[in-house]
């Protein structure tokens, strides 16, 4: 997909420059972006609301998108209508919604047995206690070799920091997980939405039910779904806030007219005008082709339901999502000027209870799996109660001749407890005046069937007496009880495995958000001590985020039973080694949660006293150890003395060298002075010689002059 498109934005064509193959370093990629500029998808990625720039979406295109959002939502909603109806009825069973029952008579018994609610509550209690252990939720698994332990240290920091975030900074996380784990076993499907909130300045991971998130029933997975629609409401004041900060466009939203009950059955329209009534929005995570090249890009489109107005469009990708390419090769920078694909950022995480038997998208829960059994139990209980009511308050026929002082026409007699009323009839005549309609007592067959159905439901939901916390029968060994518990928890183990996988995906989303939005240095608290973590710890790709809980060991009972089985080996005499016995007993005390562990079992208690031979050997070994220690100390002293002597000799050698250097310097100074004096004397002799030579020359010149003068004088006289 080339991002140049005359219908979108005019961009000069750049000559393709060959760059090295493979991953491009960040600084090189930034340099290339600076050289070539950002394409429209990189520009849109940084925009709070793309539709504020009219060159991307005009009114006509926004109208088409609004229709696509509405049509897509209705298609997905209709595709799951049958599953949704079954799930809503299952919720009614779990919530034990009664009401008036008029069959077989008005106000007949209408009891709802809490078999689904009990299974859901037990599951939530076990799951939540297993997920949060001692303030730890997340741990980081090291990927690759770690010979120096640096990866492990960084992984520990990341795990502790993310656990602190989830429990202390993200207030909604633990509450949301509690609700999710309670609802999940009933309806089978739940969602978490994980994102960074600029207004709150922190990561957010919120729980949403299946009513709030709509996906096509036959979608293969959340990642491959073509559309995901999130339904939420905002009050008028919240809409204005989003308009003012640029999240939404300016438009007249008026007063909410649609009934929220139409989408998720949360409220019921009373028909009264309410200016503060919340407005419904559809936030659809979908694909749309902006540049018209045939390839759709991932966006988040927000639609106001009442006005059918698109109020926001934002990119559903980041800089790491865009993959460029040329000649069949892929690159992570934009110098190639051609987009191969855009990998969307996934905000939602799906939690599933039991896989659907028809291969569809939505998981199922106890509400559907136990609905028929629960209905049979409810019907049986109500029939037994109705039978008891008929038997206890039965009617019949009264002879008109039976006058019981109630008037000529007869009437109703009211009796108090222990009260006797006088009559004029004899006993035999009185009994002949009344005829009771024959009724049966509550059926024992129905009662046995009720017991069978309840046991079947508990067995299916792993809610048997042993699972619910009731002690095993007396005399049953711990190993046998542990085996029974493990077999009963097989279903739970499979479900917990799915929850662990979902939590792993959620933690990866939080890991990415920390890498993008965490400050350079962030402080957190571990065991009441302040710790610090750097954003560089989140840039590494050598660790994987996973829950700290164990999907195979779900309850504390399993831990205690394992410790009990080990303790039976000690009490049965199979283990006699004192040290091993100590380890097993200490492990058992920890498993039962003893608060006085150190006082109840201090180190050394329970060990057998050593024999005299062992005591003598111990003393001998102690003496030898002392001798070795003394020799080591003596050697250390000698070594220290030798070092001191060596240092002294080195100091003396340095002193001797210094004195020798000084003497040499002085000797060199004397030699230089002598040479200077000799030079001076030579210069003086040279001067004297020059003077003598000068005098001699002068005398010679004078003599020549005299001789010449005498010669010319003789010539003249001649």
Rosetta blueprint (number, residue, H / E / L):
1 X L
2 X E
3 X L
4 X L
5 X E
6 X L
7 X L
8 X L
9 X E
10 X L
11 X L
12 X L
13 X L
14 X L
15 X L
16 X L
17 X L
18 X L
19 X L
20 X L
21 X L
22 X L
23 X L
24 X L
25 X L
26 X H
27 X H
28 X H
29 X H
30 X H
31 X H
32 X H
33 X H
34 X H
35 X H
36 X H
37 X L
38 X L
39 X L
40 X H
41 X H
42 X H
43 X H
44 X H
45 X H
46 X L
47 X L
48 X L
49 X L
50 X H
51 X H
52 X H
53 X L
54 X L
55 X L
56 X L
57 X L
58 X L
59 X H
60 X H
61 X H
62 X H
63 X H
64 X H
65 X H
66 X H
67 X H
68 X H
69 X H
70 X H
71 X H
72 X H
73 X H
74 X H
75 X H
76 X H
77 X H
78 X H
79 X H
80 X L
81 X H
82 X H
83 X H
84 X H
85 X H
86 X H
87 X H
88 X H
89 X H
90 X H
91 X H
92 X H
93 X H
94 X H
95 X H
96 X L
97 X L
98 X L
99 X L
100 X L
101 X L
102 X L
103 X L
104 X L
105 X L
106 X L
107 X L
108 X L
109 X L
110 X L
111 X L
112 X L
113 X L
114 X L
115 X H
116 X H
117 X H
118 X H
119 X H
120 X H
121 X H
122 X H
123 X H
124 X H
125 X H
126 X H
127 X H
128 X H
129 X H
130 X H
131 X H
132 X L
133 X E
134 X L
135 X L
136 X E
137 X L
138 X E
139 X E
140 X E
141 X E
142 X E
143 X L
144 X L
145 X L
146 X L
147 X L
148 X L
149 X L
150 X H
151 X H
152 X H
153 X H
154 X H
155 X H
156 X H
157 X H
158 X H
159 X H
160 X H
161 X H
162 X H
163 X H
164 X H
165 X H
166 X H
167 X H
168 X H
169 X H
170 X L
171 X H
172 X H
173 X H
174 X H
175 X H
176 X H
177 X H
178 X H
179 X H
180 X H
181 X H
182 X H
183 X H
184 X H
185 X H
186 X H
187 X H
188 X L
189 X E
190 X E
191 X E
192 X E
193 X E
194 X E
195 X E
196 X E
197 X E
198 X L
199 X L
200 X L
201 X L
202 X E
203 X E
204 X E
205 X E
206 X E
207 X E
208 X E
209 X E
210 X L
211 X L
212 X L
213 X E
214 X E
215 X L
216 X L
217 X L
218 X L
219 X L
220 X L
221 X L
222 X L
223 X L
224 X L
225 X L
226 X L
227 X L
228 X E
229 X E
230 X E
231 X E
232 X E
233 X E
234 X E
235 X L
236 X H
237 X H
238 X H
239 X H
240 X H
241 X H
242 X H
243 X H
244 X H
245 X L
246 X L
247 X L
248 X L
249 X L
250 X L
251 X L
252 X L
253 X L
254 X L
255 X L
256 X L
257 X L
258 X L
259 X L
260 X L
261 X H
262 X H
263 X H
264 X H
265 X L
266 X L
267 X L
268 X L
269 X L
270 X L
271 X L
272 X L
273 X L
274 X L
275 X L
276 X L
277 X L
278 X L
279 X E
280 X E
281 X E
282 X E
283 X E
284 X E
285 X E
286 X E
287 X E
288 X E
289 X L
290 X L
291 X L
292 X L
293 X L
294 X L
295 X L
296 X L
297 X E
298 X E
299 X E
300 X E
301 X E
302 X E
303 X E
304 X E
305 X L
306 X L
307 X L
308 X L
309 X E
310 X E
311 X E
312 X E
313 X E
314 X E
315 X E
316 X L
317 X L
318 X L
319 X L
320 X L
321 X L
322 X E
323 X E
324 X E
325 X E
326 X E
327 X L
328 X L
329 X E
330 X E
331 X E
332 X L
333 X L
334 X H
335 X H
336 X H
337 X L
338 X E
339 X E
340 X E
341 X E
342 X E
343 X L
344 X L
345 X L
346 X L
347 X L
348 X E
349 X E
350 X E
351 X E
352 X E
353 X L
354 X E
355 X L
356 X L
357 X L
358 X L
359 X L
360 X L
361 X L
362 X L
363 X L
364 X E
365 X L
366 X H
367 X H
368 X H
369 X H
370 X L
371 X H
372 X H
373 X H
374 X H
375 X H
376 X H
377 X H
378 X H
379 X H
380 X H
381 X H
382 X H
383 X H
384 X H
385 X H
386 X H
387 X H
388 X H
389 X H
390 X H
391 X H
392 X H
393 X L
394 X L
395 X L
396 X E
397 X E
398 X E
399 X L
400 X L
401 X L
402 X L
403 X L
404 X L
405 X L
406 X L
407 X L
408 X L
409 X L
410 X L
411 X L
412 X L
413 X L
414 X L
415 X L
416 X L
417 X L
418 X L
419 X L
420 X L
421 X L
422 X L
423 X L
424 X L
425 X L
426 X L
427 X H
428 X H
429 X H
430 X H
431 X H
432 X H
433 X L
434 X E
435 X E
436 X E
437 X L
438 X L
439 X L
440 X L
441 X L
442 X L
443 X L
444 X H
445 X H
446 X H
447 X H
448 X H
449 X H
450 X H
451 X H
452 X H
453 X H
454 X H
455 X H
456 X H
457 X H
458 X H
459 X H
460 X H
461 X L
462 X L
463 X L
464 X L
465 X L
466 X L
467 X L
468 X L
469 X L
470 X L
471 X L
472 X L
473 X L
474 X L
475 X L
476 X L
477 X L
478 X H
479 X H
480 X H
481 X H
482 X H
483 X H
484 X H
485 X H
486 X H
487 X H
488 X H
489 X L
490 X H
491 X H
492 X H
493 X H
494 X H
495 X H
496 X H
497 X H
498 X H
499 X H
500 X H
501 X H
502 X H
503 X H
504 X H
505 X H
506 X H
507 X H
508 X H
509 X H
510 X H
511 X H
512 X H
513 X H
514 X H
515 X H
516 X H
517 X H
518 X L
519 X L
520 X L
521 X E
522 X E
523 X E
524 X E
525 X E
526 X E
527 X L
528 X L
529 X E
530 X E
531 X E
532 X E
533 X E
534 X E
535 X H
536 X H
537 X H
538 X H
539 X L
540 X L
541 X L
542 X L
543 X E
544 X E
545 X E
546 X E
547 X E
548 X L
549 X L
550 X L
551 X L
552 X L
553 X L
554 X L
555 X L
556 X H
557 X H
558 X H
559 X H
560 X H
561 X H
562 X H
563 X H
564 X H
565 X H
566 X H
567 X H
568 X H
569 X H
570 X H
571 X H
572 X L
573 X L
574 X L
575 X L
576 X L
577 X L
578 X H
579 X H
580 X H
581 X H
582 X H
583 X H
584 X H
585 X H
586 X H
587 X H
588 X H
589 X H
590 X H
591 X H
592 X L
593 X L
594 X L
595 X L
596 X L
597 X H
598 X H
599 X H
600 X H
601 X L
602 X L
603 X L
604 X L
605 X L
606 X L
607 X L
608 X L
609 X L
610 X L
611 X L
612 X H
613 X H
614 X H
615 X H
616 X H
617 X H
618 X H
619 X H
620 X H
621 X H
622 X H
623 X H
624 X H
625 X H
626 X H
627 X H
628 X H
629 X H
630 X H
631 X H
632 X H
633 X H
634 X H
635 X H
636 X H
637 X H
638 X H
639 X H
640 X H
641 X H
642 X H
643 X H
644 X H
645 X H
646 X H
647 X H
648 X H
649 X H
650 X H
651 X H
652 X H
653 X H
654 X H
655 X H
656 X H
657 X H
658 X H
659 X H
660 X H
661 X H
662 X H
663 X H
664 X H
665 X H
666 X H
667 X H
668 X H
669 X H
670 X H
671 X H
672 X H
673 X H
674 X H
675 X H
676 X H
677 X H
678 X H
679 X H
680 X H
681 X H
682 X H
683 X H
684 X H
685 X H
686 X H
687 X H
688 X H
689 X H
690 X H
691 X H
692 X H
693 X H
694 X H
695 X H
696 X H
697 X H
698 X H
699 X H
700 X H
701 X H
702 X H
703 X H
704 X H
705 X H
706 X H
707 X H
708 X H
709 X H
710 X H
711 X H
712 X H
713 X H
714 X H
715 X H
716 X H
717 X H
718 X L
